[in-house]
Amino acid sequence: MKKETRTVAVINKSKILVIENGEKLVPIKPICEALGVDVDSQRKKINDDEILGSVTVLSTATGADGKQYEMVCIPYKFIFGWLFTINPRNVKEEAREAVINYKLACYNALYQNFTDQSEFLEFKQNQIEERLLVVDKATSDFKSAKTVMDDAKKELKKVREMSFDDWLASNRQLPLFPEAGSDEDITDEYLRSQE
């Protein structure tokens, strides 16, 4: 596979390169120079790191002068973690704010990565509980409405089944309160009140 070099970022007007040769590698020297941190101390820090030290490789890269050099490189996916370890107090004054902002962005990304799932689950549980209350109320309202509807159907059936004689017997009135007694009881009570 042909080795390709491309710019992925610019730090303090210095191009940060990725060497693609089957794997994306980033030389650390141009980044150290752009930030104004000591290359040798960063190389040592990387080599001493359990993870970064195991993935560090030497690769040919183009220097700021356009010449090819063997440089210590780390895989592109690890560059963000390594940059997070750089202390803003150790960088050039003009790079300090950018490094602080980068670290803050990393803290936010870590927080989101490790809390988004639990925040989602909490949000989902709250939504479920709210919807259950709505469903419970709708169920209760439905049962009440069903009872009212069933009672209304019974009353409608009684009116439909009422004969002319029934109507006359109840003093030409529809029984308003059927649960108070039978039609005859209501008629008898009415007749007594008229005496």
Buried (B, 14 or more C-beta within 10 A) or exposed (E): EEEEBEEEBEBBEBBBBBBBEEBBBBBBBBBBBBBBBEBEEBBEBBEEBEEBEEBBEEBBBBBEEEEEEEBBBBBBEBBEEBBBEBEBEBBBEEBBEBBEEBBEEBEEEEEEEEEEEEEEEEEEEEEEEEEEEEEEEEEEEEEEEEEEEEEEEEEEEBEEEBEEEBBEBBEEEEBEEBEEEEBEEBBEEEEEEEE
